[in-house]
């Protein structure tokens, strides 16, 4: 018996029991659709987080005060005053793989214009900060180095602040707003960046010279953070090491002693979140894959029923010359057909479900070609694996007993 005849016989057998065939396929269909949709959600989330982090600057390195023991008491980063402008100057001088450096001092408070107010955060920085963080200006200009030196009361505002303090058609440039009762002249509006991968509104901010925020609002001499940019993404690790060595020398930290600062790079964050996303994606895929296993068991169950119902038919085929191998291949082809057809429909449903999730719920999804190919391969494997045992049972039937079966 050739394979074309086997295929025809299998198709006829499946057509005789359309409802049962469809219900058997349903388990595989749901399993494949679930796997594709779950993997698409996982991959979409991973890609979204990577894009959000990259939009903040792939070469970015940031230095934060680190916790340390002082007098037997654990001091958190918020209590530390370990970063100074002399540290920033040392990084500029001693780190050849660092191209830009900016201090950052920040505080939250109420911004006010006319009869409107909005709670936001003001960031004290230098002009290089915008290049490091990949922030662009929509209208207006950035403050100058002279304005930084003179602690000028000028600022740039994000789109969220603009929308909540000004009318729709009003140009904020040239107006004066107040932050903690300190007047600031708005000299620019920042371009919209949207939410970060952490759900933070990146447009809810005011940017001003760091000297102004230090002296006129916070009355401090230290820095909350230092932001730097490596010469390239490949040199990020080397630049990070240079910064760590420079700060240890600046703070006179001896070998074996704990740092009073923390240096992190954007690449580290990307890698960390990618690892977490990979684990979650694998977990989602594994959970959805359980339904494929259930579908495979359903195929085995139906094929056993089919063998029992067609025992007499099997006996007749054997009596006219069909070999055990032919009988086995007949039932194996049926189980593989059920699995593959269910898998193909499941792939279509899975891609449709992914698009529906994206449009209705707004979740980022990304259907990977690898997941489609993998689902198809798994379907074929399930058809062979779960169909083999019932097919073998059919092939082992005694022709005489099979013919006499009622």
C-alpha positions in Angstrom: 0.0 0.0 0.0 1.5 3.3 -1.0 1.4 6.5 1.0 -1.1 8.2 -1.4 -3.6 5.4 -0.7 -2.9 5.6 3.0 -3.7 9.4 2.9 -6.9 8.8 1.0 -8.1 6.1 3.5 -7.2 8.3 6.5 -9.1 11.3 5.1 -12.2 9.1 4.4 -12.0 7.7 7.9 -11.8 11.2 9.4 -14.7 12.5 7.2 -16.9 9.7 8.5 -16.7 11.1 12.0 -16.5 14.9 11.5 -17.7 15.9 14.9 -15.4 13.5 16.7 -12.5 14.6 14.5 -13.1 18.3 15.1 -13.3 17.8 18.9 -10.1 15.8 18.8 -8.4 18.6 16.8 -9.8 21.2 19.3 -7.3 20.2 22.0 -4.3 20.6 19.6 -5.8 23.8 18.2 -6.2 25.4 21.6 -2.8 24.3 22.7 -1.0 25.7 19.7 -2.9 29.0 19.8 -2.1 29.3 23.5 1.6 28.7 23.0 1.9 31.2 20.1 -0.2 33.9 22.0 1.7 33.4 25.2 5.1 33.5 23.5 4.0 36.6 21.5 3.1 38.4 24.7 6.4 37.4 26.4 8.5 38.5 23.4 6.5 41.7 22.9 7.0 42.7 26.6 10.8 41.9 26.3 11.1 44.0 23.1 9.1 46.9 24.7 11.3 47.0 27.8 14.4 46.9 25.7 13.1 49.7 23.5 12.2 51.8 26.5 15.6 51.3 28.2 17.4 52.0 24.9 15.5 55.3 24.5 17.1 56.4 27.7 20.5 56.0 26.2 22.3 52.7 25.5 25.7 54.2 26.4 24.4 55.7 29.7 26.2 55.0 32.9 24.8 56.4 36.2 26.4 56.7 39.6 24.3 56.7 42.8 25.3 57.1 46.4 25.7 53.6 47.9 24.6 52.4 51.3 27.4 51.8 53.9 28.1 51.3 57.6 29.1 54.4 59.5 29.6 54.1 63.3 27.9 50.7 63.3 24.7 52.1 61.6 23.6 51.1 58.1 23.0 54.3 56.1 20.8 54.1 53.0 21.5 55.9 49.8 19.1 58.7 50.6 21.2 59.6 53.7 24.5 59.6 51.8 26.3 62.7 50.7 29.2 60.9 49.0 29.0 62.4 45.6 30.5 65.9 45.0 31.3 68.0 42.0 34.9 67.1 42.5 34.0 63.5 41.7 32.4 64.6 38.4 35.5 66.7 37.6 37.7 63.7 38.3 35.6 61.5 36.0 36.0 64.0 33.2 39.7 64.2 33.7 40.6 60.5 34.4 38.2 58.5 32.3 39.1 58.6 28.6 36.2 56.4 27.5 33.7 58.7 29.0 32.5 61.4 26.6 29.9 63.4 28.6 29.2 63.8 32.3 26.4 65.6 34.1 25.4 66.0 37.7 21.9 65.5 38.9 20.1 67.0 41.9 16.4 66.5 42.2 13.4 67.2 44.4 9.6 66.9 44.1 7.2 69.7 44.7 4.3 71.8 43.4 4.6 73.7 40.1 2.3 76.7 39.7 1.3 78.9 36.8 -1.6 81.4 37.1 -4.5 79.5 38.8 -3.2 76.0 37.9 -0.8 73.8 39.8 0.8 70.4 39.3 2.9 68.1 41.5 6.1 67.2 39.6 9.9 66.7 40.0 12.6 69.2 39.1 16.0 68.0 38.0 19.1 70.1 38.3 21.6 69.2 35.6 24.0 70.6 33.0 23.2 70.9 29.2 25.0 67.5 28.6 22.3 65.7 30.5 19.8 66.0 27.7 22.3 64.3 25.3 23.1 61.6 27.8 19.5 60.8 28.4 18.5 61.1 24.7 16.1 64.0 25.5 15.3 66.4 22.7 13.8 69.9 22.8 10.5 70.5 20.9 10.5 74.3 21.2 12.8 76.9 22.8 16.4 76.2 23.8 18.6 74.6 26.5 20.2 76.8 29.2 23.8 77.8 28.6 26.9 77.1 30.7 26.9 80.7 31.8 23.3 80.4 33.1 24.5 77.3 35.0 27.4 79.2 36.5 25.2 82.1 37.5 22.5 79.9 39.0 19.9 81.4 36.6 16.3 80.8 37.3 15.4 79.3 33.9 14.0 75.9 33.1 12.6 73.5 30.5 9.3 71.6 31.1 8.0 68.3 30.0 4.8 67.8 28.0 2.9 66.5 31.0 3.7 69.7 33.0 2.9 71.8 30.0 -0.5 70.1 29.5 -1.5 70.6 33.2 -0.3 74.2 33.6 -1.1 75.8 30.3 -4.0 76.0 27.9 -3.9 73.8 24.8 -2.8 76.5 22.3 -0.6 78.5 24.7 3.2 78.6 24.1 4.9 78.3 27.5 8.2 79.6 26.3 8.9 83.0 27.9 6.4 82.6 30.7 7.3 82.4 34.4 6.2 79.5 36.6 6.9 78.9 40.3 8.3 75.8 41.9 8.3 75.9 45.7 7.7 79.6 45.4 10.9 80.1 43.4 10.1 81.8 40.0 11.5 80.1 36.9 11.4 81.4 33.4 10.4 78.7 30.9 12.9 78.8 28.0 12.0 75.5 26.3 9.6 72.5 26.1 10.9 69.0 25.9 9.7 66.6 23.2 7.4 63.8 24.3 8.9 60.5 25.4 5.9 58.7 26.9 6.0 56.1 29.7 9.2 54.2 30.5 9.4 50.4 30.8 8.8 50.8 34.6 5.5 52.7 34.0 7.0 56.1 34.9 5.9 59.2 33.0 9.1 60.5 31.4 7.4 63.8 30.5 6.4 64.8 34.0 9.5 66.8 34.8 11.2 70.2 35.0 14.8 70.6 34.0 16.9 73.5 35.4 20.6 74.3 36.0 21.9 72.1 38.8 23.4 75.1 40.6 20.0 76.8 40.8 18.3 73.7 42.3 21.3 73.2 44.7 21.4 76.7 46.0 18.0 78.2 45.7 15.8 75.1 46.4 17.7 72.4 48.3 20.5 74.4 49.9 23.0 71.5 49.5 26.5 71.0 48.1 26.4 67.3 47.2 24.8 65.5 44.3 22.0 63.0 44.1 23.6 61.3 41.1 26.1 61.5 38.3 25.2 60.6 34.7 27.8 59.8 32.1 27.9 58.5 28.6 30.5 56.0 27.2 32.2 56.7 23.9 30.3 53.7 22.5 28.1 50.8 23.6 31.1 48.4 23.3 33.2 50.6 25.6 30.5 50.7 28.3 32.0 48.1 30.6 35.5 49.7 30.3 34.1 53.2 31.0 32.2 51.8 34.0 35.4 50.3 35.4 37.3 53.6 34.9 34.6 55.4 36.8 34.7 52.9 39.7 38.5 53.1 40.0 38.4 57.0 39.8 35.7 57.3 42.5 37.5 54.8 44.8 40.6 56.9 44.6 38.6 60.1 45.1 36.9 58.8 48.2 40.2 57.2 49.5 38.6 53.7 49.7 41.1 51.1 50.6 41.4 47.6 49.1 38.7 45.3 50.6 36.5 48.2 51.8 33.0 48.6 50.6 32.2 51.3 48.0 30.1 54.2 49.2 28.7 54.6 45.7 27.0 52.4 43.1 27.8 52.4 39.4 25.3 51.0 36.9 25.1 50.9 33.1 22.1 50.8 30.8 23.5 47.6 29.3 23.3 45.9 32.7 19.6 46.9 33.1 18.8 45.7 29.5 20.5 42.4 30.2 18.8 42.0 33.6 15.3 42.7 32.3 16.0 40.5 29.2 16.9 37.6 31.5 13.7 38.1 33.6 11.6 38.4 30.4 13.1 35.2 29.0 12.2 33.3 32.2 8.7 34.6 32.2 8.3 33.8 28.4 9.5 30.3 29.0 7.1 29.9 31.9 4.1 31.2 29.8 5.1 28.8 27.0 5.4 25.9 29.4 2.0 26.6 30.9 0.4 26.9 27.5 2.3 23.7 26.4 0.4 21.7 29.0 -2.7 22.1 26.8 -0.8 20.5 23.9 0.0 17.5 26.1 -3.7 17.2 27.0 -4.5 17.4 23.2 -2.1 14.6 22.5 -3.7 12.4 25.1 -7.1 13.2 23.5 -5.7 12.0 20.2 -4.5 8.7 21.8 -7.9 8.2 23.4 -9.8 8.7 20.2 -7.4 6.5 18.2 -8.0 3.7 20.7 -11.7 4.2 20.2 -11.3 4.2 16.5 -9.2 0.9 16.6 -11.9 -0.8 18.7 -14.7 0.4 16.3 -12.9 -0.7 13.2 -11.6 -4.1 14.5 -13.6 -5.9 11.9 -12.4 -3.6 9.1 -8.8 -4.3 10.2 -9.4 -8.0 10.1 -10.8 -7.8 6.5 -7.9 -5.7 5.3 -5.4 -8.2 6.8 -7.3 -11.2 5.2 -6.9 -9.7 1.7 -3.2 -9.1 2.1 -2.6 -6.0 4.2 0.5 -6.3 6.3 0.8 -5.3 9.9 3.0 -2.4 8.8 0.2 -1.2 6.4 -2.4 -1.2 9.2 0.0 0.6 11.6 0.8 3.3 9.0 -3.0 3.7 8.3 -3.8 4.7 11.9 -0.5 6.6 12.3 -1.3 8.8 9.3 -4.8 9.5 10.7 -3.4 10.7 14.1 -0.7 12.8 12.3 -3.3 14.4 10.0 -5.5 15.3 13.0 -2.5 16.8 14.8 -1.2 18.8 11.8 -4.5 20.1 10.6 -5.4 21.1 14.2 -1.9 22.7 14.5 -2.3 24.8 11.3 -5.7 26.1 12.4 -4.2 26.7 15.9 -1.4 28.8 14.3 -3.9 31.0 12.5 -6.0 31.4 15.7 -2.9 32.1 17.8 -1.8 34.9 15.4 -5.3 36.3 15.4 -5.5 36.1 19.2 -2.2 37.9 19.5 -3.4 40.7 17.2 -6.7 40.9 19.1 -4.9 41.2 22.5 -2.7 43.9 21.1 -5.6 46.0 19.7 -8.0 45.5 22.6 -5.8 45.5 25.6 -2.9 47.5 24.2 -0.3 45.0 25.2 2.9 44.8 23.1 3.0 41.4 21.3 5.5 40.0 18.8 4.8 36.7 17.0 8.1 35.1 16.4 8.6 32.9 13.3 10.5 30.4 15.5 7.4 29.9 17.7 5.2 29.1 14.6 7.8 26.6 13.3 8.2 25.1 16.7 4.5 24.7 17.2 4.2 22.9 13.8 7.1 20.6 14.6 5.6 19.8 18.1 2.2 19.1 16.4 3.8 16.5 14.1 5.7 15.0 17.0 2.5 14.7 19.1 0.7 13.0 16.2 3.4 10.4 15.8 4.0 10.0 19.6 0.4 9.6 20.7 -0.8 7.8 17.6 2.0 5.2 17.6 0.7 3.0 20.4 -2.9 2.7 19.2 -1.6 2.1 15.7 0.7 -0.6 17.0 -2.2 -2.2 18.8 -4.2 -2.3 15.6 -1.3 -3.9 13.7 -1.0 -6.6 16.3 -4.6 -7.8 16.0 -5.1 -11.4 15.0 -7.0 -11.3 11.6 -9.3 -14.2 12.4 -10.2 -12.8 15.8 -10.7 -9.4 14.2 -13.1 -10.6 11.6 -15.2 -12.4 14.2 -15.3 -9.3 16.4 -18.7 -7.8 16.9 
